[in-house]
Amino acid sequence: MVMIGASILSADFGYLAEEVKKAEEAGVDFIHVDIMDGHFVPNLSIGIGIAKYVRDITKLPVDVHLMVENPEMFIEKFEGIDMITFHIETCKFPFRLINIIKNHGAKPIVALNPSTPLDTIEYILGEVYAVLVMTVEPGFSGQKFIRPMVKKIDNLKHKISKEGYDTKIFVDGGINTETASLAVNAGADALIAASAIYGKDDVRKAVEELKKAATITAVKPW
């Protein structure tokens, strides 16, 4: 089964506990929390305290996505977080950072911006829990899925299979009922959605529709 992660980037922060509860009751598999610094990406988002709050109010796994420069400075702040995602574009010493994340009891996930080639993670591919393929330019919710990333997901899946790794593929950006099947058919194991969940009046129905769309077809549509 493909996992569905609910990104709270599009949630109503005035009712955050209720918004997380809605996604949880709708059947999502994890909660995704975006941390942005205004430097690596041109936007500021929630801080460390919100991530800890989300950890306290849900029984689901929590994934913190660090869209920040110098991610190694923040890892110790996320004690108890289940998954920590860092960008290869911001990391000088990825093996060191991966070990720090593991030593703090979290699963390391490496993220790639759309234009970043897969070769940049060749030597750490077997060391991380998952690779997060960004299918939009990071920083803002509601962007359109970048279609050439389907080929990138497919190439990554082949690379993982060839090396015999059990590394997962997460996909984030522009995920909806149309693009979900494209990503999954290319090899995605988990989809992260923000506006496709919290931009809908009925969260439960939105999650059900995403899960239905996240099926593998017989023929690759590209």
N, C-alpha and C positions, 0 to 999 in steps of 0.2 A: 504493500500500500504506500502511495505517495503521501508524505507528510505535508500538512498545511500549517504555516506559521502566520499568526496575526500580528502585523506591525502596528504598534500603537501610534505611529507617526500621524495617522489620520483620525485617531480617536478624539473624543471630546474630553479634554483634560480637566474640565470642570466636574466631570463625573467619571474619573478614571477607574475607580474601583468597579463601578457598574459596567463600564465598557470592557474591562478585562473579564469580568464575570460573564458577560454576554458571549464573548468569543469562546470562553471555556465551556459554557453550556452548549454552544453551537457545535462543539466537537473538534476544534482546532487541536493541533498536536503540541504546539509551543507558542510562547509569546516572544515577539521580536522587539527589541528596544534599540532605537538609533541614537547614538551619541555623536553630535557634530560640533566642531570647534570654530567654524568660521574661517579657518585657514586652509585645511586640506580640502574642504568643500565650502562653497559660498553660502553657508547657512549656519545658524546656531539652533540647537535643539535642546532637549531636556538634559539635565545633569545627572550626576552619580546618584543623588538622593532618590530620584524617581525610579531608577533601575532597582535600587534596593527595596523601595516600596512595592514595586511590582512583584519582586521575589517573595515578599512577605504575604501578599494577598492572593497568590495563586498556587495551586498544587502542580501546575504544568511546568515543564522545563522552561527556563528563561534564557534567551540568546541576546547578548549585548553586542551590538555592531559598532565598533570603534572607528568612526570616520574622522580620525584625528591624527595630527602629527605626534611623533614620539609616543606611540601607544604603550610602550613598556613602562611609562611613568604611571599608568592608571590601573594596571592589572591588580595590584594588591587592594585596590578600593572595591573590587567586585567579589569579595568573599561570599561563597554560597551560590554564585551564578553558575548555571550549568554549562553554557557555551559562550565563548568569547571569540568574536570575529575581528581580525585585524586586516588591514590592507597591505599587500606586498609593496605597494608604491611608497609606503611611509616607513618601511622597516629595513634598517641596515643590517641587522643580525637576526634573521628569522629563526634559526635553530635555537638561539638563546631565548627568544621571545616564546617560542613554542614550549620550551621546557619550563619557563616561568609560569605559563598558563596551566600546564599540566600539574605543576607543583602546588598550584592553588586549587586543585581539584576540579578544574573546568576542562571541557573539550575544546581544543584549538581549531578554529576555522580560518582559512586564509581567503580573502576576497580579492577579486580582480576587477578593475574598471574595464569598461567596454573595449578600450583601445590597447589594453595591456595584454601582451602575448602569453600564451600558456608556458612558453619556455622559461619564464621568470620563476615558476614554481616547480620546475622539473625535479629538483633535488630534495624538495620538502614534501612532495606529493604523498609519499608513504608515511609521513610523520604527523599529518593533520587528520582530524576527524572528518573534515569536509572542506570542499572548495566552494566558495560563494561566487557564482558568476553574476556580475551586475549586468542587467539587460537594459539599464538606463544610466545616464550620467548621475552619479550619486549626489544627494543633497536635498532633493525635493520629491514629494509624493505626487502622484497623478500624472507622471510623464508617460509618453508612448513607448512601448516595447520596441527595442532596436532589433529588427529582424535578422541581421547578419550574426547575432549572438546565438542563434539556433545552431549554426554550423560550429560555433565555438564550443557549445555544450556537447555536440556530437563528437567533436575531435577530442575533447577532454574525456568523455566516456570511453572512447577507444583506447586512449592512453592509459587510463586506470585499469581497464581490462587486460591490456597487453602486459602491464607490469604485475598483474595479479594482486593489486591492492583492494582493500575494502572501503576505500575513501568514498564518502558520499558527495553528491553534487547538489548544492542548494542554488536556487535561482531567485533573484530579487529585482523587481522593477517592471512596471507595466503589466503585472500579472492580472489576468481576468479570465472569463470563461472561454475566450477565443485563444489567448496566448498560452493558457495552462496546458492544453493538449500539445501544442508545439514544443514546449519545454520538456514535458514528460516524454514525448515520443523521441526526443533527441537524447534523453538519458538522465533527466533530472530526478532526484530522489525526494526533494523537498521544494515547496514553493512558498514564497513569502509574499503576502498581499496586504496592502494598506487600504487604499480607497475602494478596492473591490470588495472589502469586508465592511469597513466602517463608513464607507460612502453610501451604503445601502440602508434603506429603512428597516429591513428585516435581516439582521445579522445571521440568524440561523439559516434562513433560506439562501443567503449569499454564500455561506460556507458549504452548504449542501450542493449548490450549483458548481462551485469550484471543484469539489471532490468528484463530482460527476464528470466534469470536463477534464480532469487530470487522469485520463486513461490513455493507454498506449494503443495506437492504431496500427493496422497491418502495413500500411505504406507510409513512408516518410513524405510529408507534404512540402518538400523543398528541393 
